Amino acid sequence: MDKTDDLKIGARRSYWNEAKARGIFEAWQQSGETLAAFARRLGVNRKRLQRWASRLGVREPKAIRFHPVQVRERASGLLAAAIEIDLGAKCCIRVPPGFGAEDLRRVLAVLNEVTPC
């Protein structure tokens, strides 16, 4: 029996105390799944998880939204403008023309350590 099987058995029990619920929500947050997908995988009623989430003050993270990007090339084939990467209210990265890809990877790695992107 693996961890997932133990989690399924524990989640299906009729009574959850606060410690049990917190353990289940910790597993959900580590899974990266939506609350609905996690409930389906465990075979637990989604509404039960939602009620416990409300009691514990746990919120489902907002979905990441991707926006369309439009790239314009100059006649020479080179982009003259900087690239802007907006990471929300706290962070915007401006990458000037000619900035090295490896340098950008290092910047993003440091940002990811502080605040996961």
Protein Blocks (a to p, Z undefined) as FASTA:
>chain_A
ZZklmmmmmmmpmbdcfklmmmmmmmmmmnopafklmmmmnopafklmmmmmmmnopacd
dddddddddddddfkopafbdcdddebjkbccdddehiafklmmmmmmmmmmmmcZZ
